Amino acid sequence: MVHCTAVSGKHDEARRLQEELHGQRAHRYVSPLNFALVHFGLGEHDEGLRDLELAFTERSAQLYLLAVEPRFDAVRGDPRFRALAEQHGLPATVS
């Protein structure tokens, strides 16, 4: 939902929702992958890749979608994205 808000151009609202997610981390697990996707939606690729790396460190269960999830399309061509996926034994894209 926050990613959709970000890519629809509602950046202020997306940032507010992202802050709510950060606040929820005190009470429940929120994968860094969620934050990465928001950053990608906002065009903040450096921050998104940092959170994606943290998602790998935390072994986020959603990472199996890496090669097919359209929300990663914005960074799929980034060599850092490809290297990160390869480093963890996952494809960056489906052939």
URQUIWO-V267218 format. One line per field, one symbol per residue. phi: phi as a letter, one per 20 degrees, with the letter a starting at -180 (. if undefined). burial: I if it has 24 or more other ideal C-beta (glycine too) atoms within 12 Angstrom, else O. A space follows every 10 residues. Layout:
# URQUIWO-V267218
phi = ???
burial = ???
This chain:
# URQUIWO-V267218
phi = .ffffffene ffffffffff fgffffdbfc fggffgffgf fenefgffff fffffffelg feffegfdff fegfdgefgf ffffffgdmd febee
burial = OIIOOIOOOO OOOIOOIIOO IOOOOOOOOI IIIIIIIIII IIOIIOIIIO IIIIIIOOOI OIIOOIOOIO IIOIIIOOOO IOOIIOOOOI OIOOO
